[in-house]
Amino acid sequence: RYFATCTSPLNTRERFERYLQSVAEAGATVISVPDTSGLLTSDQARALIRMTRATVHRGIEVAGHFHNDYGNALGNALAVTTGEVQARVDEIHTSIGGIGARNGITDLYELVANLEDNYGLPTGVRRAGLKPLYDGYKAIMRDRYTSRECLAPQVAVEQAGTHQAQQLRDPGGYIPPLKLKHDITAIQFAASSIMSRHVMDEVMGAYHLDEAAITAITNLIAERSVFRSRTISPPEVQDIIEAVTGVRVPSETVGRILYSGREQVYIHINVRPQYPAREIIDELYTWPEVIRTDEVYGDIDIVVLAATRDHQGKYTVDKIRDRFKDAILHTNTLTIE
């Protein structure tokens, strides 16, 4: 608040300077100067660090800590890590996904990717490990990515047909090359009303369908997308393909290319009579991607509410089938709209 526009008369820079001197005299080796209200602009953040450096002797390191109440955390972190030497910090505080009080602090990935890709500054962070780190955190916390997070699954999804066709010709057409190298395992495509027919060419490449069949599949996907007002899920695409061609394309093939568009599913499981359903339920409950499991009585035995995929990208229903193949008679997946 000593550098912000909206501040108290008591929050003078002279008072801030006295605090810095007291901390330095007490023997501090690092002084962290936080904008815990998230009030500062980039110019004010630089002024904060510049004054701190001018006040304390050179042997003391300076750390920056910026909150995101006004959406300025990343900009302020970049301002004090890339600008003039006297306004730079030795250490910057970040967190996974920017978690922190209120609207959080600077996000680790956003800062690292900007410094390395856009400023050419090495950070010492093992970039290839960030996506697994974030996915693992989300799985452990049973948290969802939001549409604004830079490592969310949808950032690797092309929606528009013209973009999809371009990506199939040249994966670097729209996505920056260093993001393709470090952050994105594979580009996926949304099955919607504006999907390119070239996407279905890619899905059905091994089946050598003629143009009429590809067009028919693409048109049916578009019609269902308009009717449902949403992206069509891979299982629905499998059903459409089977209706047109009689071929049941493996879920791995469809899921590798098409984005699910849904984050959660209900999975209905029928269990062999001699197999105790409770054993399946107890194990599934330990899986991070499983939200809830219930034993029910009627036409099905177990109902599972789960994320569509685990943090490694594998379909949850396929994991269940593989793990309990000797116990399961049948599964049915219902996409949550």
DRENDO-1510 file (C-alpha; in Angstrom, 1 decimal, always signed):
<recs>
REC; n; res; u; v; w
REC; 1; ARG; +0.0; +0.0; +0.0 .
REC; 2; TYR; +3.0; +2.3; +0.3 .
REC; 3; PHE; +3.2; +2.6; -3.5 .
REC; 4; ALA; -0.5; +2.3; -4.5 .
REC; 5; THR; -2.7; +5.2; -5.5 .
REC; 6; CYS; -5.4; +4.3; -3.0 .
REC; 7; THR; -3.7; +4.4; +0.3 .
REC; 8; SER; -3.8; +5.7; +3.9 .
REC; 9; PRO; -2.0; +8.9; +4.9 .
REC; 10; LEU; -0.1; +6.7; +7.4 .
REC; 11; ASN; +1.4; +4.6; +4.6 .
REC; 12; THR; +4.2; +6.9; +3.6 .
REC; 13; ARG; +7.3; +5.8; +1.8 .
REC; 14; GLU; +9.4; +7.2; +4.7 .
REC; 15; ARG; +7.7; +4.7; +7.0 .
REC; 16; PHE; +8.3; +1.9; +4.5 .
REC; 17; GLU; +12.0; +2.9; +4.4 .
REC; 18; ARG; +12.2; +2.7; +8.2 .
REC; 19; TYR; +10.7; -0.8; +8.1 .
REC; 20; LEU; +13.3; -1.9; +5.5 .
REC; 21; GLN; +16.2; -0.5; +7.5 .
REC; 22; SER; +15.0; -2.2; +10.7 .
REC; 23; VAL; +14.7; -5.6; +9.0 .
REC; 24; ALA; +18.1; -5.2; +7.5 .
REC; 25; GLU; +19.7; -4.2; +10.8 .
REC; 26; ALA; +18.1; -7.3; +12.4 .
REC; 27; GLY; +20.2; -9.5; +10.1 .
REC; 28; ALA; +17.9; -10.5; +7.4 .
REC; 29; THR; +19.4; -12.2; +4.4 .
REC; 30; VAL; +16.3; -12.0; +2.2 .
REC; 31; ILE; +13.6; -9.3; +2.4 .
REC; 32; SER; +10.3; -10.1; +0.8 .
REC; 33; VAL; +8.2; -7.1; -0.3 .
REC; 34; PRO; +4.7; -8.3; -0.9 .
REC; 35; ASP; +1.8; -6.6; -2.7 .
REC; 36; THR; -0.7; -8.6; -0.6 .
REC; 37; SER; -3.6; -6.4; -1.7 .
REC; 38; GLY; -2.9; -6.8; -5.4 .
REC; 39; LEU; -3.1; -3.1; -5.9 .
REC; 40; LEU; +0.1; -2.2; -7.7 .
REC; 41; THR; +0.6; -1.5; -11.4 .
REC; 42; SER; +3.8; -2.6; -13.2 .
REC; 43; ASP; +5.4; +0.9; -12.8 .
REC; 44; GLN; +4.6; +0.9; -9.1 .
REC; 45; ALA; +5.9; -2.7; -8.7 .
REC; 46; ARG; +9.3; -1.5; -10.2 .
REC; 47; ALA; +9.3; +1.5; -7.9 .
REC; 48; LEU; +8.8; -0.8; -4.9 .
REC; 49; ILE; +11.8; -3.0; -5.8 .
REC; 50; ARG; +13.9; +0.0; -6.8 .
REC; 51; MET; +13.4; +1.7; -3.4 .
REC; 52; THR; +14.0; -1.6; -1.5 .
REC; 53; ARG; +17.3; -2.1; -3.3 .
REC; 54; ALA; +18.4; +1.5; -2.7 .
REC; 55; THR; +17.6; +1.2; +1.0 .
REC; 56; VAL; +19.2; -2.1; +2.0 .
REC; 57; HIS; +22.8; -3.1; +1.3 .
REC; 58; ARG; +23.8; -5.3; -1.5 .
REC; 59; GLY; +24.3; -8.5; +0.5 .
REC; 60; ILE; +20.6; -8.8; +1.1 .
REC; 61; GLU; +18.5; -10.5; -1.5 .
REC; 62; VAL; +15.1; -9.1; -2.5 .
REC; 63; ALA; +12.0; -11.2; -3.1 .
REC; 64; GLY; +8.7; -10.2; -4.8 .
REC; 65; HIS; +5.3; -11.4; -4.0 .
REC; 66; PHE; +2.3; -10.2; -6.0 .
REC; 67; HIS; -1.4; -10.9; -5.5 .
REC; 68; ASN; -3.8; -11.1; -8.4 .
REC; 69; ASP; -6.9; -9.1; -7.1 .
REC; 70; TYR; -6.8; -6.8; -10.2 .
REC; 71; GLY; -5.3; -9.4; -12.6 .
REC; 72; ASN; -1.9; -7.8; -12.3 .
REC; 73; ALA; +0.2; -10.6; -10.7 .
REC; 74; LEU; +1.8; -11.9; -13.8 .
REC; 75; GLY; +2.5; -8.4; -15.3 .
REC; 76; ASN; +4.1; -7.3; -12.0 .
REC; 77; ALA; +6.2; -10.4; -11.7 .
REC; 78; LEU; +7.4; -9.9; -15.3 .
REC; 79; ALA; +8.1; -6.2; -14.6 .
REC; 80; VAL; +10.5; -7.0; -11.7 .
REC; 81; THR; +12.2; -10.0; -13.4 .
REC; 82; THR; +12.9; -8.5; -16.9 .
REC; 83; GLY; +13.4; -4.7; -16.4 .
REC; 84; GLU; +16.3; -2.6; -15.2 .
REC; 85; VAL; +18.7; -4.3; -12.8 .
REC; 86; GLN; +17.9; -2.0; -9.9 .
REC; 87; ALA; +14.2; -2.8; -10.2 .
REC; 88; ARG; +14.7; -6.6; -10.5 .
REC; 89; VAL; +14.2; -9.2; -7.7 .
REC; 90; ASP; +16.4; -12.1; -6.8 .
REC; 91; GLU; +13.5; -14.3; -6.0 .
REC; 92; ILE; +9.8; -14.3; -7.1 .
REC; 93; HIS; +7.0; -16.1; -5.3 .
REC; 94; THR; +4.7; -18.3; -7.4 .
REC; 95; SER; +2.3; -21.2; -6.9 .
REC; 96; ILE; +0.7; -24.0; -8.9 .
REC; 97; GLY; -2.3; -22.5; -10.7 .
REC; 98; GLY; -1.7; -19.2; -8.9 .
REC; 99; ILE; -3.4; -20.6; -5.8 .
REC; 100; GLY; -3.4; -18.2; -2.8 .
REC; 101; ALA; -5.6; -15.9; -0.8 .
REC; 102; ARG; -8.6; -14.4; -2.6 .
REC; 103; ASN; -7.7; -14.4; -6.4 .
REC; 104; GLY; -4.3; -15.9; -5.8 .
REC; 105; ILE; -0.7; -14.9; -6.7 .
REC; 106; THR; +1.5; -15.3; -9.7 .
REC; 107; ASP; +1.1; -18.6; -11.5 .
REC; 108; LEU; +4.3; -20.7; -11.8 .
REC; 109; TYR; +3.7; -21.9; -15.3 .
REC; 110; GLU; +2.6; -18.5; -16.7 .
REC; 111; LEU; +5.7; -16.8; -15.4 .
REC; 112; VAL; +8.2; -19.6; -16.4 .
REC; 113; ALA; +6.7; -19.9; -19.9 .
REC; 114; ASN; +6.7; -16.1; -20.5 .
REC; 115; LEU; +10.3; -15.7; -19.2 .
REC; 116; GLU; +11.6; -18.6; -21.3 .
REC; 117; ASP; +9.5; -18.3; -24.5 .
REC; 118; ASN; +9.0; -14.6; -24.8 .
REC; 119; TYR; +12.0; -13.1; -23.1 .
REC; 120; GLY; +14.6; -15.8; -23.7 .
REC; 121; LEU; +15.5; -15.9; -20.0 .
REC; 122; PRO; +16.4; -19.3; -18.4 .
REC; 123; THR; +14.6; -20.0; -15.2 .
REC; 124; GLY; +16.1; -23.3; -14.1 .
REC; 125; VAL; +12.7; -24.9; -14.0 .
REC; 126; ARG; +12.4; -28.2; -15.7 .
REC; 127; ARG; +9.7; -27.1; -18.2 .
REC; 128; ALA; +8.7; -30.6; -19.3 .
REC; 129; GLY; +7.8; -31.4; -15.7 .
REC; 130; LEU; +5.2; -28.6; -15.3 .
REC; 131; LYS; +2.3; -30.3; -17.2 .
REC; 132; PRO; +2.6; -33.5; -15.1 .
REC; 133; LEU; +3.0; -31.4; -12.0 .
REC; 134; TYR; -0.2; -29.5; -12.7 .
REC; 135; ASP; -2.2; -32.6; -13.8 .
REC; 136; GLY; -1.0; -34.4; -10.7 .
REC; 137; TYR; -2.0; -31.6; -8.4 .
REC; 138; LYS; -5.5; -31.3; -10.0 .
REC; 139; ALA; -6.0; -35.1; -9.6 .
REC; 140; ILE; -4.9; -35.1; -6.0 .
REC; 141; MET; -7.0; -32.1; -5.1 .
REC; 142; ARG; -9.9; -33.4; -7.2 .
REC; 143; ASP; -9.9; -29.9; -8.7 .
REC; 144; ARG; -10.9; -28.9; -12.2 .
REC; 145; TYR; -9.1; -26.8; -14.7 .
REC; 146; THR; -10.8; -23.6; -15.6 .
REC; 147; SER; -11.1; -22.2; -19.1 .
REC; 148; ARG; -8.5; -19.5; -18.3 .
REC; 149; GLU; -5.7; -21.7; -17.1 .
REC; 150; CYS; -2.8; -22.0; -19.6 .
REC; 151; LEU; -2.3; -25.7; -19.0 .
REC; 152; ALA; -6.0; -26.7; -19.1 .
REC; 153; PRO; -6.8; -29.5; -21.6 .
REC; 154; GLN; -8.8; -27.1; -23.8 .
REC; 155; VAL; -5.8; -25.0; -24.7 .
REC; 156; ALA; -4.7; -27.9; -27.0 .
REC; 157; VAL; -8.1; -28.1; -28.6 .
REC; 158; GLU; -9.0; -26.6; -32.0 .
REC; 159; GLN; -12.6; -25.7; -32.4 .
REC; 160; ALA; -13.0; -24.0; -35.8 .
REC; 161; GLY; -12.9; -26.2; -38.9 .
REC; 162; THR; -10.4; -23.9; -40.7 .
REC; 163; HIS; -8.0; -24.0; -37.8 .
REC; 164; GLN; -8.4; -27.8; -37.6 .
REC; 165; ALA; -7.5; -28.3; -41.2 .
REC; 166; GLN; -4.5; -26.0; -40.8 .
REC; 167; GLN; -3.4; -27.9; -37.7 .
REC; 168; LEU; -3.6; -31.2; -39.5 .
REC; 169; ARG; -1.3; -29.8; -42.2 .
REC; 170; ASP; +1.0; -28.0; -39.9 .
REC; 171; PRO; +0.7; -28.4; -36.1 .
REC; 172; GLY; +2.7; -25.2; -35.5 .
REC; 173; GLY; +0.2; -23.2; -37.5 .
REC; 174; TYR; -1.6; -21.6; -34.5 .
REC; 175; ILE; +0.1; -22.9; -31.4 .
REC; 176; PRO; +3.6; -21.4; -30.5 .
REC; 177; PRO; +6.3; -23.9; -31.1 .
REC; 178; LEU; +7.7; -23.9; -27.5 .
REC; 179; LYS; +4.3; -24.6; -26.1 .
REC; 180; LEU; +4.0; -27.5; -28.6 .
REC; 181; LYS; +7.4; -28.8; -27.4 .
REC; 182; HIS; +7.0; -28.5; -23.7 .
REC; 183; ASP; +3.3; -28.1; -22.7 .
REC; 184; ILE; +1.1; -29.9; -25.1 .
REC; 185; THR; +1.1; -33.7; -25.5 .
REC; 186; ALA; -1.1; -33.7; -28.5 .
REC; 187; ILE; -3.5; -31.4; -30.3 .
REC; 188; GLN; -7.1; -32.5; -30.2 .
REC; 189; PHE; -10.1; -31.4; -32.2 .
REC; 190; ALA; -13.7; -30.6; -31.1 .
REC; 191; ALA; -16.4; -32.6; -32.8 .
REC; 192; SER; -19.0; -29.8; -33.4 .
REC; 193; SER; -21.1; -28.1; -36.0 .
REC; 194; ILE; -18.1; -26.4; -37.4 .
REC; 195; MET; -15.8; -29.4; -37.5 .
REC; 196; SER; -13.6; -29.9; -40.6 .
REC; 197; ARG; -14.2; -33.1; -42.5 .
REC; 198; HIS; -10.4; -33.6; -42.5 .
REC; 199; VAL; -10.7; -34.5; -38.8 .
REC; 200; MET; -12.8; -37.5; -39.7 .
REC; 201; ASP; -10.3; -38.3; -42.5 .
REC; 202; GLU; -7.7; -38.5; -39.6 .
REC; 203; VAL; -9.9; -40.6; -37.3 .
REC; 204; MET; -10.8; -43.0; -40.1 .
REC; 205; GLY; -7.5; -43.2; -41.8 .
REC; 206; ALA; -6.9; -46.9; -41.2 .
REC; 207; TYR; -10.4; -47.8; -42.6 .
REC; 208; HIS; -10.0; -46.2; -46.1 .
REC; 209; LEU; -13.5; -44.8; -46.3 .
REC; 210; ASP; -14.7; -43.0; -49.4 .
REC; 211; GLU; -15.5; -39.3; -49.4 .
REC; 212; ALA; -19.3; -39.9; -49.2 .
REC; 213; ALA; -19.0; -41.8; -45.9 .
REC; 214; ILE; -16.7; -39.2; -44.4 .
REC; 215; THR; -19.1; -36.4; -45.4 .
REC; 216; ALA; -22.0; -38.3; -44.0 .
REC; 217; ILE; -20.3; -38.9; -40.6 .
REC; 218; THR; -19.2; -35.2; -40.5 .
REC; 219; ASN; -22.7; -34.0; -41.3 .
REC; 220; LEU; -24.3; -36.2; -38.6 .
REC; 221; ILE; -21.9; -34.9; -36.0 .
REC; 222; ALA; -22.7; -31.3; -37.0 .
REC; 223; GLU; -26.5; -32.0; -36.8 .
REC; 224; ARG; -26.2; -33.6; -33.4 .
REC; 225; SER; -24.0; -30.7; -32.2 .
REC; 226; VAL; -26.5; -28.2; -33.3 .
REC; 227; PHE; -29.4; -30.1; -31.7 .
REC; 228; ARG; -27.5; -30.6; -28.4 .
REC; 229; SER; -25.9; -27.1; -28.4 .
REC; 230; ARG; -22.6; -28.6; -27.4 .
REC; 231; THR; -19.5; -30.4; -28.5 .
REC; 232; ILE; -20.1; -34.1; -29.3 .
REC; 233; SER; -18.3; -36.6; -27.1 .
REC; 234; PRO; -16.0; -39.3; -28.5 .
REC; 235; PRO; -18.4; -42.1; -27.5 .
REC; 236; GLU; -21.2; -40.3; -29.4 .
REC; 237; VAL; -18.9; -40.0; -32.4 .
REC; 238; GLN; -18.2; -43.8; -32.1 .
REC; 239; ASP; -21.9; -44.4; -32.3 .
REC; 240; ILE; -22.3; -42.2; -35.4 .
REC; 241; ILE; -19.4; -43.9; -37.2 .
REC; 242; GLU; -20.9; -47.3; -36.4 .
REC; 243; ALA; -24.3; -46.2; -37.6 .
REC; 244; VAL; -22.9; -45.1; -41.0 .
REC; 245; THR; -20.2; -47.7; -41.6 .
REC; 246; GLY; -20.9; -50.7; -39.3 .
REC; 247; VAL; -17.4; -50.2; -37.8 .
REC; 248; ARG; -16.8; -49.7; -34.1 .
REC; 249; VAL; -13.7; -47.6; -34.0 .
REC; 250; PRO; -11.7; -48.2; -30.7 .
REC; 251; SER; -12.1; -45.5; -28.1 .
REC; 252; GLU; -8.4; -45.0; -28.0 .
REC; 253; THR; -8.3; -44.0; -31.6 .
REC; 254; VAL; -11.2; -41.6; -31.3 .
REC; 255; GLY; -10.0; -40.2; -28.0 .
REC; 256; ARG; -6.5; -39.6; -29.3 .
REC; 257; ILE; -7.9; -37.1; -31.9 .
REC; 258; LEU; -11.2; -35.8; -30.5 .
REC; 259; TYR; -11.6; -33.8; -27.4 .
REC; 260; SER; -14.3; -35.1; -25.0 .
REC; 261; GLY; -15.7; -31.6; -24.4 .
REC; 262; ARG; -17.2; -32.9; -21.1 .
REC; 263; GLU; -15.3; -33.2; -17.8 .
REC; 264; GLN; -17.5; -35.7; -16.0 .
REC; 265; VAL; -19.4; -38.9; -16.8 .
REC; 266; TYR; -21.6; -41.4; -15.1 .
REC; 267; ILE; -20.4; -45.0; -15.6 .
REC; 268; HIS; -22.9; -47.8; -15.2 .
REC; 269; ILE; -21.4; -51.2; -14.4 .
REC; 270; ASN; -22.9; -54.7; -14.5 .
REC; 271; VAL; -20.8; -57.2; -12.5 .
REC; 272; ARG; -20.7; -60.9; -12.7 .
REC; 273; PRO; -22.9; -62.5; -10.0 .
REC; 274; GLN; -20.0; -64.4; -8.4 .
REC; 275; TYR; -17.9; -61.2; -8.0 .
REC; 276; PRO; -18.4; -59.0; -5.0 .
REC; 277; ALA; -19.2; -55.5; -6.2 .
REC; 278; ARG; -18.0; -54.0; -2.9 .
REC; 279; GLU; -14.4; -54.8; -3.8 .
REC; 280; ILE; -14.7; -52.8; -7.0 .
REC; 281; ILE; -16.3; -49.9; -5.2 .
REC; 282; ASP; -13.7; -49.8; -2.4 .
REC; 283; GLU; -10.8; -49.7; -4.9 .
REC; 284; LEU; -12.5; -47.1; -7.3 .
REC; 285; TYR; -13.0; -44.8; -4.3 .
REC; 286; THR; -9.2; -44.5; -4.0 .
REC; 287; TRP; -8.7; -43.4; -7.6 .
REC; 288; PRO; -8.2; -39.6; -7.8 .
REC; 289; GLU; -10.4; -39.3; -11.0 .
REC; 290; VAL; -13.4; -41.0; -9.3 .
REC; 291; ILE; -15.7; -38.6; -7.5 .
REC; 292; ARG; -18.3; -41.0; -6.1 .
REC; 293; THR; -19.3; -44.7; -6.3 .
REC; 294; ASP; -22.5; -46.4; -5.3 .
REC; 295; GLU; -23.8; -49.9; -5.3 .
REC; 296; VAL; -27.4; -50.0; -6.6 .
REC; 297; TYR; -30.1; -52.6; -7.2 .
REC; 298; GLY; -31.9; -53.1; -10.5 .
REC; 299; ASP; -30.6; -53.3; -14.0 .
REC; 300; ILE; -27.1; -52.2; -13.0 .
REC; 301; ASP; -24.9; -52.9; -10.1 .
REC; 302; ILE; -22.6; -49.9; -9.7 .
REC; 303; VAL; -22.9; -46.3; -10.6 .
REC; 304; VAL; -19.6; -44.3; -10.8 .
REC; 305; LEU; -19.4; -40.5; -11.1 .
REC; 306; ALA; -15.9; -39.7; -12.4 .
REC; 307; ALA; -13.8; -37.4; -14.5 .
REC; 308; THR; -13.9; -38.3; -18.2 .
REC; 309; ARG; -10.1; -39.0; -18.1 .
REC; 310; ASP; -7.4; -39.4; -15.5 .
REC; 311; HIS; -4.5; -36.9; -15.3 .
REC; 312; GLN; -2.5; -38.9; -17.8 .
REC; 313; GLY; -5.3; -38.6; -20.4 .
REC; 314; LYS; -6.6; -42.2; -20.2 .
REC; 315; TYR; -10.4; -42.6; -20.3 .
REC; 316; THR; -11.6; -43.6; -16.8 .
REC; 317; VAL; -14.1; -46.1; -18.3 .
REC; 318; ASP; -11.3; -47.8; -20.1 .
REC; 319; LYS; -9.2; -48.0; -16.9 .
REC; 320; ILE; -12.1; -49.6; -15.1 .
REC; 321; ARG; -12.7; -52.2; -17.9 .
REC; 322; ASP; -9.0; -53.0; -18.0 .
REC; 323; ARG; -8.6; -53.3; -14.2 .
REC; 324; PHE; -11.7; -55.4; -13.6 .
REC; 325; LYS; -12.0; -57.2; -16.9 .
REC; 326; ASP; -12.7; -60.6; -15.2 .
REC; 327; ALA; -15.5; -59.1; -13.0 .
REC; 328; ILE; -17.4; -56.8; -15.4 .
REC; 329; LEU; -20.0; -58.0; -17.8 .
REC; 330; HIS; -20.9; -54.6; -19.3 .
REC; 331; THR; -20.4; -50.8; -18.9 .
REC; 332; ASN; -22.4; -47.9; -20.2 .
REC; 333; THR; -21.1; -44.3; -20.1 .
REC; 334; LEU; -23.4; -41.3; -19.9 .
REC; 335; THR; -21.9; -37.9; -20.6 .
REC; 336; ILE; -23.0; -35.1; -18.3 .
REC; 337; GLU; -24.3; -32.1; -20.3 .
</recs>
